[in-house]
């Protein structure tokens, strides 16, 4: 059953209807290969974000959420949180990371990225806590290792 939390997201999210039919077809083909259409859309969102196509990335992440199962949604919410963090929409980013962690407690990337927001806000104890939680969940997450070391300097 698809995860439908995207319907309750803030109105700053536009609809995913602006994504071209060609893109929809290509992502649908990738979904067949990958076996998860929501992850195909999420990966497209990451690619668009890296290409600085931020409004399209947001639309694509929203589409990914509309297709995601509850077991898939935590990754997509975390990716959307990263997009909002890069846009300096910190409250929206924190909301996405929080929802990701509600769906999958201990999800290391969400903790790590929440920690980065706390660093930006000057909340260093909260940031340290998040980096430690990320490392407890995934001791191999290099970003959390690096961020944790930086907190000790």
C-alpha positions in Angstrom: 0.0 0.0 0.0 1.5 3.4 -1.0 2.6 5.7 1.8 0.4 8.9 1.6 2.0 11.3 4.0 2.9 13.6 1.1 -0.8 14.7 1.0 -0.2 16.3 4.4 3.0 18.1 3.5 3.2 21.9 3.7 1.7 23.8 0.8 5.1 24.9 -0.3 5.3 21.6 -2.2 3.9 21.9 -5.7 2.3 19.1 -7.6 4.4 16.5 -9.5 2.3 17.2 -12.6 5.0 19.3 -14.2 7.3 16.4 -14.7 7.3 15.6 -18.5 5.7 12.4 -19.9 9.2 11.4 -21.2 10.6 11.5 -17.7 7.7 9.5 -16.4 8.3 6.9 -19.0 12.0 6.6 -18.3 11.6 6.4 -14.6 8.9 3.8 -15.0 11.3 1.7 -17.1 14.0 2.1 -14.4 11.5 1.0 -11.8 11.0 -2.2 -13.6 14.8 -2.8 -13.5 15.1 -1.7 -9.8 11.9 -3.2 -8.7 10.7 -0.2 -6.7 9.1 2.7 -8.6 9.3 5.0 -5.5 13.1 4.5 -5.3 13.5 5.2 -9.0 11.7 8.5 -8.5 13.7 9.3 -5.4 16.9 8.7 -7.2 15.7 11.0 -9.9 15.0 13.6 -7.2 18.6 13.3 -5.9 19.9 13.7 -9.4 17.8 16.8 -10.0 18.9 18.2 -6.7 22.6 17.7 -7.6 21.9 19.4 -10.9 20.4 22.4 -9.0 17.0 21.7 -10.4 15.5 22.2 -6.9 11.8 22.8 -7.7 11.7 19.8 -10.0 13.5 17.7 -7.4 10.9 18.6 -4.8 8.1 17.6 -7.2 9.8 14.3 -8.0 10.3 13.5 -4.3 6.6 14.2 -3.7 5.8 11.8 -6.5 8.1 9.2 -5.0 6.3 9.6 -1.7 3.0 9.0 -3.4 4.2 5.7 -4.7 6.2 4.6 -1.6 5.2 1.9 0.8 5.6 2.6 4.5 8.8 0.6 4.4 10.2 2.8 1.6 9.0 6.2 2.7 11.7 6.9 5.4 14.5 7.0 2.7 12.5 9.4 0.5 11.5 11.7 3.4 15.2 11.8 4.4 16.1 12.8 0.8 13.5 15.5 0.8 14.8 16.7 4.1 18.3 17.0 2.6 16.8 19.1 -0.2 15.1 21.4 2.3 18.3 21.6 4.3 20.2 22.8 1.2 17.5 25.4 0.6 17.9 26.6 4.2 14.3 25.6 4.9 15.4 24.2 8.3 12.0 23.7 9.9 10.7 21.7 6.9 13.9 19.7 6.8 13.6 18.8 10.5 10.0 17.8 9.9 11.1 15.4 7.1 13.9 13.9 9.2 11.6 13.5 12.2 9.0 11.8 10.1 11.7 9.6 8.6 12.8 8.6 12.1 9.2 7.9 13.2 8.9 5.4 10.3 12.3 3.9 10.8 13.8 4.6 14.3 17.5 4.8 14.2 17.8 5.6 10.4 21.4 6.9 10.4 21.2 9.3 7.4 18.2 11.1 9.0 20.0 11.5 12.3 23.2 12.7 10.6 21.4 15.3 8.5 19.3 16.5 11.5 22.7 16.9 13.3 23.9 19.2 10.5 20.8 21.4 11.0 21.5 21.6 14.7 25.1 22.7 13.9 23.8 25.4 11.7 21.4 26.6 14.4 24.2 26.5 17.0 22.6 23.7 19.0 25.8 21.7 19.4 24.7 19.3 22.1 21.7 18.3 20.0 24.0 17.9 17.0 26.4 15.8 18.9 23.6 13.6 20.1 22.3 13.1 16.5 25.8 12.2 15.2 26.2 9.7 18.0 22.8 8.1 17.3 23.7 7.9 13.6 26.9 6.1 14.4 25.2 3.7 16.8 22.8 2.8 14.0 25.4 2.6 11.3 29.1 2.6 12.5 30.2 2.7 8.9 28.4 5.9 7.9 31.5 8.1 7.0 29.6 11.4 7.1 28.5 10.7 10.7 32.1 9.7 11.6 33.4 12.9 10.1 30.8 15.1 11.8 31.3 13.4 15.1 35.0 14.0 15.0 34.5 17.7 14.0 32.3 18.1 17.1 35.2 17.1 19.3 37.6 19.7 17.9 
